[in-house]
């Protein structure tokens, strides 16, 4: 084809190649300059953020989960898959080279002598082919594969963050259940002493049978809660075992719930911390991959330039085949423009454009949800801290009230109902203290997850 004719064909096809029915959606994401509540400095992701709780058993569990959790292993295998797909896309950018050979042996009659004769022919073929990336279709495919790989790597990081936060959350819940069991057993021991006292008071005629029965009822109420708590502890241990890649078993732990201190948030937490959140990185890379795929789809509407070169050699003797130069060769090029399948290619552009718009909307949704989660966690931490402080004060007041009620009862100045009411209030307050502290710890773990890591100035390391 002459150069002028080729140029004319390209000019004619360019406007058609850009035709599409789906419009490109513009970005509409206003990023807030700050949270509703401020906390924490800007910092890189803390790979070992769970170490801030200072519990060695928790550290061991999280590290084991990061090595053996099946969701994490699946995510890492998916990264290997996309890495191989990227290599395949990069490999398409090189010329193809194919080689072949054939051999034939024939017997025929001579047209001159009429006598039969035999002949052998050995033939070798070497062919190269290369499609010039005029419009960037292949480079866009490679860019899409790179962004897809980055998105899958971010998804793998998100899986690790989710599993680590789930292990930390489950472990704190397990310690809270241990503390609830300890409080219940201590209350049971106190009520057992009260029951013996009430029995002596009744037997000596000092009190009525009603007070003895009431004391026995409270004792049985506390005792009935112990099997339920032990069952919940076993369930939590089984769930943690599966999470860290073990069969259901008892979870080793030496620390106590009272020893776990809630973290102190610094005074400033800029919203830029969300840029390191794995699901936001994943959504961003998927959007980049969709943009690159769209560019590749548009490029396929344009003419393609294909270069070919081939050479053939043949000989009547196999050992002479490599000694002969190429006896036949050809070099050429062709320009191909889609004509009959143009509607299908245009439809593919629309498909890619719609997929790109979906990726954009998903990215904006992920970012907005992230801001909402962080704001919710910050508010929850503040409110639970306030509630915890009030309950600690209430525990001190109720403990003093119980002490006074017991003294009044033993000295005959009050009925057993006063002491009984104080016992109930103290038991309820202590259980509420454990629950609210666990809620506070869970909110802080959720904040770690929502920020994609911790907020300390240094990196704790992955351990």
C-alpha positions in Angstrom: 0.0 0.0 0.0 1.3 3.4 -0.9 2.1 5.9 2.0 -0.5 8.4 0.8 -3.2 5.7 0.7 -2.2 4.5 4.2 -2.4 8.0 5.6 -5.8 8.5 4.0 -7.1 5.3 5.5 -5.9 6.2 9.0 -7.5 9.7 8.8 -10.8 8.1 7.8 -10.7 5.5 10.6 -9.6 7.8 13.4 -13.0 9.5 14.1 -14.8 6.1 13.9 -12.3 4.6 16.3 -13.2 7.1 19.0 -16.9 6.6 18.7 -18.5 5.3 21.9 -22.0 5.5 23.4 -21.0 5.3 27.1 -19.9 8.7 28.5 -16.9 8.9 30.9 -18.0 9.6 34.4 -16.2 12.5 36.1 -14.7 12.2 39.6 -16.8 13.7 42.3 -15.1 12.9 45.6 -14.6 15.8 48.0 -11.9 14.6 50.5 -12.5 16.0 54.0 -9.6 18.0 55.4 -9.9 16.5 58.8 -11.9 14.1 61.0 -14.8 15.1 63.1 -12.5 14.3 66.0 -8.7 14.8 65.9 -6.1 12.2 67.0 -2.6 10.7 66.0 0.4 11.8 63.9 1.1 10.9 60.3 3.3 7.9 60.0 4.0 4.8 57.8 2.0 1.7 58.4 3.0 -0.1 61.6 3.5 -3.7 60.4 3.3 -4.9 64.0 0.7 -2.5 65.5 -0.7 -5.3 67.7 2.5 -5.2 69.7 1.4 -2.0 71.3 -0.8 -3.9 73.6 2.3 -5.5 75.2 1.0 -9.1 75.3 3.4 -11.8 74.1 0.7 -14.4 73.6 -1.2 -12.1 71.3 2.0 -11.4 69.3 2.5 -15.2 68.9 -1.1 -15.7 67.7 -1.0 -12.9 65.2 2.3 -14.0 63.7 1.1 -17.6 63.5 -2.1 -16.4 61.7 -0.1 -14.4 59.2 1.8 -17.6 58.3 -1.0 -20.2 58.3 -4.4 -18.5 57.8 -6.0 -19.9 54.7 -7.5 -16.6 53.6 -4.0 -15.1 53.6 -2.5 -18.0 51.8 -5.2 -17.8 49.2 -4.6 -14.1 48.7 -0.9 -14.6 48.3 -1.5 -17.3 45.8 -3.7 -14.9 43.8 -0.8 -12.5 43.8 1.4 -15.1 42.2 -1.3 -15.7 39.6 -1.5 -12.0 38.6 2.3 -11.7 38.6 2.4 -14.5 36.0 -0.3 -12.7 34.0 1.8 -9.6 34.0 4.8 -11.6 32.6 2.5 -13.0 29.9 1.4 -9.5 28.9 5.0 -8.3 28.8 5.9 -11.3 26.7 3.3 -10.3 24.0 5.4 -7.2 23.5 8.2 -9.2 21.8 8.3 -10.6 18.3 7.2 -14.2 17.8 9.7 -16.6 16.3 8.7 -20.1 15.1 10.7 -22.9 13.6 9.7 -26.0 11.9 10.9 -28.9 9.7 9.5 -31.5 7.4 10.8 -34.6 5.6 9.3 -36.5 2.7 10.3 -39.6 0.7 8.6 -40.4 -2.6 8.7 -42.9 -5.5 7.6 -41.8 -9.0 7.9 -42.6 -12.7 10.3 -40.6 -14.8 8.6 -38.7 -17.5 11.7 -39.2 -19.7 12.8 -42.8 -19.2 9.6 -44.2 -17.8 11.6 -45.9 -15.0 10.6 -45.5 -11.4 12.9 -43.5 -9.1 12.9 -42.4 -5.5 13.6 -39.0 -4.0 14.0 -37.6 -0.5 13.4 -33.9 0.5 14.2 -32.3 3.8 12.9 -28.8 4.5 13.4 -26.3 7.3 11.4 -23.2 8.1 12.1 -20.1 10.3 9.4 -17.4 10.6 9.3 -14.2 12.6 6.2 -12.0 13.2 5.8 -8.7 15.0 2.8 -6.4 15.3 3.9 -2.8 15.7 2.3 -1.2 18.7 1.2 1.9 16.8 -1.5 3.1 19.1 -0.3 1.7 22.5 -2.7 -1.2 22.7 -0.1 -3.6 24.1 1.5 -1.0 26.4 -2.0 -0.3 27.8 -2.5 -4.0 28.4 0.8 -4.1 30.2 -0.2 -1.1 32.3 -3.5 -2.7 33.1 -1.8 -5.9 34.2 0.6 -3.9 36.4 -2.2 -2.0 38.0 -4.2 -5.3 38.5 -1.2 -6.8 40.1 -0.8 -3.8 42.5 -4.5 -4.1 43.3 -4.2 -7.8 44.2 -1.1 -7.1 46.3 -3.2 -4.5 48.1 -5.9 -7.0 48.6 -3.4 -9.4 50.1 -2.3 -6.7 52.5 -6.0 -6.1 53.3 -6.4 -9.8 54.1 -3.4 -9.7 56.4 -4.8 -6.5 58.1 -8.2 -8.1 58.5 -6.9 -11.4 59.9 -4.5 -9.6 62.3 -7.3 -7.3 63.6 -9.6 -10.3 63.9 -7.1 -12.2 66.0 -6.5 -9.2 68.2 -10.2 -8.7 68.6 -10.9 -12.4 69.4 -8.0 -12.5 71.8 -9.3 -9.5 73.7 -12.7 -11.0 73.8 -11.2 -14.2 75.2 -9.4 -12.3 78.0 -12.7 -10.4 78.7 -14.5 -13.7 79.1 -11.8 -14.9 81.4 -12.2 -11.8 83.5 -16.0 -12.2 83.6 -15.5 -15.8 84.8 -13.1 -14.6 87.5 -15.5 -11.9 88.7 -18.4 -14.4 88.7 -16.3 -17.0 90.7 -15.3 -14.3 93.2 -18.9 -13.2 93.5 -19.9 -16.8 94.0 -17.4 -17.2 96.8 -18.7 -14.0 98.5 -22.3 -15.2 98.2 -21.3 -18.6 99.6 -20.0 -16.8 102.7 -23.2 -14.8 102.9 -25.2 -18.0 102.5 -23.4 -19.6 105.5 -24.0 -16.5 107.5 -27.7 -16.4 106.6 -28.0 -20.1 107.5 -26.4 -19.5 111.0 -28.6 -16.4 111.5 -31.7 -18.5 110.7 -30.7 -21.5 112.8 -30.2 -19.2 115.8 -33.5 -17.6 115.2 -32.0 -14.2 114.5 -33.5 -13.9 111.0 -36.4 -15.4 109.1 -36.2 -18.3 106.7 -37.0 -15.8 103.9 -33.6 -14.2 104.1 -31.8 -17.6 104.1 -33.8 -18.6 100.9 -33.0 -15.3 99.3 -29.3 -15.8 99.9 -29.5 -19.3 98.6 -31.2 -18.0 95.4 -28.5 -15.4 94.8 -25.9 -18.0 95.3 -27.5 -20.3 92.7 -27.9 -17.4 90.2 -24.2 -16.7 90.2 -23.3 -20.4 90.1 -25.6 -20.9 87.0 -23.6 -18.3 85.0 -20.3 -20.2 85.3 -21.1 -23.0 82.8 -22.3 -20.5 80.3 -19.1 -18.5 80.5 -17.0 -21.6 80.2 -18.9 -22.6 77.1 -18.3 -19.1 75.6 -14.6 -19.3 76.4 -14.4 -22.7 74.6 -16.2 -21.3 71.6 -13.9 -18.3 71.5 -10.8 -20.5 71.7 -12.1 -22.7 68.9 -12.7 -19.6 66.7 -9.2 -18.3 67.4 -7.7 -21.7 66.6 -9.3 -21.8 63.2 -8.3 -18.2 62.6 -4.6 -18.9 63.2 -4.6 -22.1 61.2 -4.9 -24.7 63.9 -7.4 -27.3 64.8 -9.7 -26.3 67.7 -7.8 -26.3 70.9 -7.1 -24.4 74.1 -5.4 -21.0 73.6 -2.3 -20.4 75.7 -2.5 -17.1 77.6 -0.7 -15.8 80.7 -1.9 -12.2 80.7 -5.0 -11.0 82.5 -7.6 -8.6 81.2 -6.8 -6.0 83.9 -3.2 -5.9 82.7 -4.2 -4.8 79.1 -4.1 -1.0 78.9 -6.1 0.9 76.3 -3.9 2.9 73.9 -3.5 6.6 74.3 -4.3 8.5 71.1 -2.0 11.5 70.2 -3.5 14.9 69.6 -3.5 15.0 65.8 -4.5 12.4 63.2 -4.4 13.8 59.6 -6.8 12.3 57.0 -3.8 11.5 54.7 -3.3 8.4 56.8 -6.1 6.8 54.8 -3.9 6.8 51.7 -2.1 3.7 53.1 -5.3 1.8 53.7 -5.1 -1.4 51.6 -8.7 -1.4 50.3 -8.3 2.2 49.2 -5.1 1.3 47.4 -6.8 -1.7 45.8 -9.7 0.4 44.6 -7.3 3.1 43.2 -5.2 0.5 41.3 -8.4 -1.1 39.9 -9.4 2.3 38.6 -6.0 2.7 36.9 -6.3 -0.8 35.4 -9.8 0.0 34.1 -8.4 3.2 32.5 -5.6 1.3 30.8 -8.0 -1.4 29.6 -10.2 1.4 28.1 -7.2 2.8 26.3 -6.4 -0.6 24.9 -9.9 -1.2 23.7 -9.9 2.2 21.9 -6.6 1.4 20.2 -8.0 -1.9 18.8 -10.4 0.2 16.7 -7.4 1.7 14.8 -5.4 0.0 12.0 -2.6 -2.4 12.9 0.8 -2.8 11.3 2.1 -6.3 11.1 5.7 -7.2 10.0 6.7 -10.7 8.9 9.9 -12.4 7.8 10.4 -16.0 6.8 13.1 -18.2 5.4 13.1 -21.7 4.0 15.9 -24.1 3.1 15.7 -27.6 1.8 18.1 -30.4 0.7 18.0 -33.9 -0.6 20.3 -35.0 2.3 19.5 -34.4 5.9 23.2 -33.7 6.9 23.4 -31.0 4.3 20.3 -29.1 5.5 22.2 -26.9 7.9 25.0 -26.2 5.5 22.8 -24.5 2.9 21.9 -20.9 3.2 18.3 -19.8 3.0 17.2 -20.5 -0.5 13.8 -19.0 -0.2 13.0 -15.9 2.0 10.5 -13.1 2.3 10.1 -9.9 4.2 6.9 -8.0 4.3 4.4 -5.9 6.2 0.7 -5.4 6.2 -1.7 -2.8 7.5 -5.0 -4.2 8.7 -8.0 -2.1 9.6 -11.2 -3.6 11.3 -14.2 -3.1 9.1 -16.8 -5.8 9.5 -16.2 -6.3 13.2 -16.1 -2.6 14.0 -19.4 -2.7 15.9 -18.1 -5.5 18.1 -14.9 -3.5 18.8 -16.9 -0.3 19.5 -19.1 -2.3 21.9 -16.0 -3.5 23.7 -15.0 0.2 24.1 -18.4 0.8 25.7 -17.9 -2.2 28.0 -14.5 -0.9 29.1 -15.9 2.6 29.6 -18.7 1.2 31.8 -16.2 -0.9 33.7 -14.0 2.2 34.3 -17.0 4.2 35.6 -17.9 1.3 37.9 -14.3 1.3 39.2 -14.5 5.1 39.8 -17.7 4.8 41.7 -16.4 1.9 43.8 -13.3 3.9 44.6 -15.3 6.9 45.8 -17.5 4.5 47.9 -14.5 2.8 49.5 -13.0 6.2 50.4 -16.2 7.5 51.9 -16.8 4.4 53.9 -13.2 4.6 55.2 -13.8 8.1 56.5 -17.0 7.0 58.1 -15.4 4.1 59.8 -12.5 6.2 61.2 -15.0 8.8 62.5 -17.1 6.1 64.1 -14.1 4.5 65.8 -12.8 7.8 67.1 -16.2 8.7 68.5 -16.6 5.2 70.0 -13.2 5.4 71.7 -14.0 8.8 73.3 -17.5 7.7 74.5 -16.2 4.3 75.9 -13.5 6.1 77.8 -16.0 8.4 79.4 -18.3 5.4 80.3 -15.3 3.4 81.7 -14.3 6.3 83.9 -17.9 6.6 85.3 -18.2 2.9 85.9 -14.8 2.8 87.8 -16.2 5.5 90.0 -19.4 3.6 90.5 -17.5 0.5 91.4 -15.7 2.3 94.2 -19.0 3.8 95.5 -20.9 0.4 95.3 -18.0 -1.4 97.0 -18.2 1.0 99.9 -22.0 0.7 100.0 -21.7 -3.1 100.2 -19.2 -2.8 103.1 -21.5 -0.6 105.0 -24.5 -2.8 104.3 -22.7 -5.9 105.5 -21.7 -4.2 108.8 -25.2 -3.0 109.4 -26.7 -6.4 108.7 -24.2 -8.3 110.9 -24.8 -5.8 113.8 -28.5 -6.0 113.4 -29.2 -2.5 112.2 -30.5 -3.5 108.8 -32.2 -6.4 107.0 -30.4 -8.7 104.6 -32.2 -7.1 101.7 -29.8 -4.1 101.9 -26.7 -6.2 101.7 -28.3 -8.3 99.0 -29.1 -5.3 96.9 -25.6 -4.0 97.3 -24.1 -7.3 96.2 -26.3 -7.3 93.0 -25.3 -3.8 92.1 -21.6 -4.5 92.6 -21.7 -7.7 90.5 -23.5 -5.9 87.7 -21.1 -3.0 87.8 -18.1 -5.2 87.7 -19.4 -7.1 84.7 -20.3 -3.8 83.0 -16.7 -2.6 83.6 -15.3 -5.7 81.8 -17.7 -5.3 78.9 -17.1 -1.5 78.4 -13.3 -2.0 78.6 -13.6 -4.7 76.0 -15.7 -2.4 73.9 -13.0 0.3 74.2 -10.3 -2.2 73.2 -12.4 -3.4 70.2 -12.9 0.2 69.1 -9.1 0.8 69.2 -8.5 -2.4 67.2 -11.1 -1.3 64.7 -9.3 2.1 64.4 -6.0 0.3 63.7 -7.8 -1.6 60.9 -9.6 1.5 59.6 -6.3 3.4 59.3 -4.5 0.5 57.7 -2.1 0.2 60.6 -1.1 2.1 63.8 -0.3 5.8 64.4 3.0 5.5 66.2 6.0 7.5 65.0 8.1 4.4 64.3 7.5 1.1 62.6 7.2 -1.8 65.0 8.2 -4.3 62.5 6.4 -7.4 61.3 8.0 -9.8 63.7 
